[in-house]
Amino acid sequence: MVRQRFQHKVITSPVTLPFIAIICTLFYAVACWLYPPLSPSYTSPFEGWVGGIVKSTNLRIIFAYLIFGFTGYLLREITLAYSLIRSRTTFQVSFYFLLVICFPALYAFSISNFIAPLFYISLFFLFRAYQRVNPVSLVFYAMAGIGLISLLFPQIIYFIPLFYIGLFQFNALSWRTFFAGVVGLAFPYWFLAGHAFFYNDMDLLYQPFLTLVNARFMDYSSITIAQYISFGMVVWLFLVGTFYHFSLGYNDKIRTRIFMNFLVTLGGFLILYIILQPSCYNPALQLLLPLTSLLSVRVYTASHSKTSTIFFMLTLFLLLLIAGFNVWQP
């Protein structure tokens, strides 16, 4: 009974988030001090735009840290706005921070760090289109965000059909919303085309698509043992959360089940894509980690059995152990 109270107190306590944030900040600082992340492992087609502005290594580390914090804030807002977790808690943010520190390779600041916050802002608008009478503007905003992400992470284009399937599940797909989505996706490229034409550099417009053509599949030469271990832990947590969703998710509201079905499907395709194209390991992970934290915390808040409490404590221990192992790796 004491262990059950421990799990409940950790999840619902207002002290948990600042406590976990301090621990993660220490891990982050030590990792960056031992092995400064001078360059990102994934290079976006427009990486030079940020590199030319933020040249200081310390500033790059701080900016990456702040973006992770902002992503955690967006995760909290979208969870509360759409009631994705039954109880009112911020533990999904704490859990997200614990997952982030397990991947020191993400600490290298790059333009791809903006992928996750842009994605969850787009997701906010996409979910708001649920059963709306006139969701055209919401779909446009959501797809414009996805189009902007495609400039930073062109591989997101492969996932566009999933977003239209999501619109169908949300009862928001019509001819008007379909073309609103197409216009939204093209909107960032319209500005890019103007920039490229003004500076007489039309090759800039083709760079995202060239990245797709030159993709390297099934090349694991750059993946370390530590990354295998960390990714394996994320996949395990995702599978546990998915199993819970499909076995006990019937207790949720219909709207919540539909949203979670979409997120589970998206997360499954992200895992599959990371396996098929390891060169996109880092940017795809930045989308996968918040989803995994959300699924995991749904399990902990809904189940208070002895087994779930043991699993909860074991998960926290393993995450800290993996983070410590990765910090001390050169």
N, C-alpha and C positions, 0 to 999 in steps of 0.2 A: 504493500500500500504506500510505503514511503517513496518507492521508485516512481509510482504513478503520480504522486504529488509533485515529485521532482520534475517529471516531463511537463506537467501542466504549468508549473511555475516558470520554467524556462521559456516556454512558448508564449505565455501571456504576460510575463513581467516586462514593464517598461524599461528595466535596467539591462535587459538582454542585448538589445541593439547597440547601445553605446559601449557595453562591455566587449561584445564581439568586434565592433568597429575598432576599438583600441588594440585588440589582439591582432586583427588583420593588418592594421597600420604598422604594427611592429614587424610582422612578417614581411610586409611590403618594403619597409625601410631597410631591413637587414638584407633582403634579397637584392635590392637595388644598390646597396652599399658594397656588397661582396662582388656582384657581377652586374655592373651598370648596363642596362639595356640600350645600347647605342643605336641599334637599328632594328626595325621590325623584321620578323621572319616571313611575313607576307607583304608584298609590295603592291599597292594599289596603282592603277594607271595614272593617277593624279597625285602620287605621293610627294612629288617635288613641290607642290603648292604649299603644303604644310612645312616641309623641310626647310624651305626658304624663309619662312616666317619665324618658326620656333627652332633656333639653332642650339640653344643652351641645353645640355643634357639634364640638368636639374629641373629646368622648366618643363621639359618633355615628360619627366617622371611625375611631376606634380600635376600636369594637365591630364595624364592618363589616369592618375589616382582620382581626380575630381570627376572625370567622365564616368568611372565605375560607380562613384557615389551617386551621380545624377541618374544613372541607369537603375540603381537600386530604388531611388525615389520614384521613378516612373513605374517600376514594378509594383511598388506599394499602391500608387494611385490607381493603376488599372485593376489591381486586385480588389480594392475597396469599391471602385466605381461600378464594377460588374459582379460583385459578390462571388468571386471565384473560390474563396475559402469561407467555410461556414462561420468560423469565429473571427472576431475582429482582432487581428494580430499583425505585428510587423516582423515576425520571425522569418518570413520568406525573404526579406531583405538581408537579415543576418546570415541565413543559409546561403544566399547568393554570394555574399562577401567571402564566406568560408570556401565556396567552390572556386572563386576567382584566385585566391592565394595558392591554390593547388596548381596553378598554371603560370609560373614566372615568365614564360614566353609572352604572355599577354601584356606584361608591364611595359614593353617597348612601345612608346607613343608613336602612332601613325594616324594617317587620315582614316584608316579603317576602324579606329576606336569610336568613330561617330556612327558606325553601323547600328549598334544595339539601341542607343537612344532614339535614333531616327525610326528604327523598326517599331519600337513600342509606342511611339507617338502615332505612327501609321496604324498600328493595331488598335489604338484607342478609337480612332475615327471609324475603322472597319467594324468594330463591335457596336459602335453607336448606330450603325446603319440597320441594326437588327429590327426587322418588321416595321421599319419607318415607311410612311406613306410616300414621302418624296426624299429618298436618300442620295440623290444625284450629287449634291455638293460634298457630302460626307465621303462618298466613294471616290470622288475626284481628289480630295485631300489625302485619303489613304493611299491611293495609287500614285499620287505625285511624290509622296514620301518613299514609296518603293522604287519609283523611277530615279529619285535622287540617290538612294542606296545603290542602285545598279551602276552608277558612275564610280562609286567607291569599291563596290564588290559586285562585278558584273555577273557572277554566278547566281545571284538572286533571281536572274531572269528565268532560270530553270524552274523556279518555284511559283511563278506567276499563275499557272493554271490552278494551283492550290488555293490561291486567293479568290479566284472566280468560283471555285467549288464552295469556298467558305461563304461567298455572297449568296449562292444558291441555298445553302443550309440556313442562312439568316433570313431567307425570304426577301432578299433585297436585290435579286438579279432580274433585270429587265433589259430591253434593248437600250433604254436611256442610260442605265447604270453601266451597262457593258461598254458603251462608247465613252461615257464619262471616265471610266477606268482607263481606257486606251489613251484618251487625251491627257489624263493625269500622268500616265507613264511617260508620255512623250514630252510633257511640259518641261522638265529639266533639260532635255536634249535640245529644245527650242532655244533656250538661253545659251547652251553650250555651242550651238551652231552659230548664233550671233557673235559670240566671243571668238570662235575659230575663224569666221569670215572677216571680222574686223582686224584681226592680227595675221590674216593670211596664213593660217595654220590649220587647214581642213583635216589634216591627219589626226588632230586632237579629237575630232568627232568620231573617228573609227576605233580609237584605242580600246574602249570597253569591249567591243565586239571582237577585236583581234585577240584579246585575252581569252575569250571563249574558244576561239579557233585553236589557239596554241596551248590548250589545257593538257596537263600531264596526269594521266590516270594511273592509279595503282603503283605510285612511286613512293615507297616508304623509306627511302634512304636518309631523309632529313628528320625522321621521327626517332626520338630517344626513348630509352627504357622508361624513364620517369614520365614521359608523355603517354606511353602505353598504359602505365599504371593509373595515372590520373584519368585518362579517358575511359578506361575500363570501369573505374569507380562511378563516373558520371553515367555511363550506359546502364550500370547496375541500378543506380538510384532511379533513373528514368523508367526502367522496366518495372521496378517495384511500384512506382507511382502510377504507371499505365495499368498494371494489373489491378490495383486498388480502384482506379477510375472505372474500369469495365466490369468489375465484380460488385462494387458497392456504390458506384456513382448514381444508381437509380434513386437514391435518397435526395439527390440534389434537384433543384428546380430545372425545368425543361431548358430554359435559356442558358443556365450554367452548364448543363450537359452538352449543349450544342457548342458553346464556346470551347469547352475542354476537349471535345472531340476534334475540333479544328486544331487546337494547340498540340494535342497528342500526335495527330497525323503529321503536322509540320515538324515536330521534334523527331519523329521517326524518320522522315525524309532527310533531315539534317544529319542524323547519325549515319544513315546510308551514304549520303554524299561525302561525309568526312572519310568514310572507309574507301570510297571509290576515288576520291581526289584529295589525298593527304596534304597537298600543297596549300589547300584552303582551310587547313586545320584551325588556325587562329581566328579568322573572321567568322567562320561557321560556329565555332565554340562560343563566340560572344553573343550569338543568337540562342544557342542551346542552353547555356548555363542558367539564365533566368527561368526558362521553361522547366528545367529540371528542378530548380529550387521550389517553384510553385507546386509541381506535382508531389514532391517529397513532403512539403509542409502540409499539404492536404491530407496526406496519410497520417501524420503525427497529430493533427488537430481533431481528426475524426475517430481515431482509435486510441483507447486508453488501457488496452490489455497489457498483461505482463510481457508478452512477446514483443509488442510494439515499443514498450518502454526500453527493453533490452536492445532492440534494433536501433532505437533512437540514440541511446548512449554509445553503442558501438559505432554508429555512423559518425557522430561527433569526434570520437577518438580517432577513427581512421582518417577523417579529413585533416585533422591537426597533424597526424603522423605523416600523411602524404605531403602536406604542406611543408613540414619540417624537413622531410627527405629531399624535396625539390629545392628548398632554399640552400641546402648545403651541397648541391650538385654544381659543378663548374659549368 
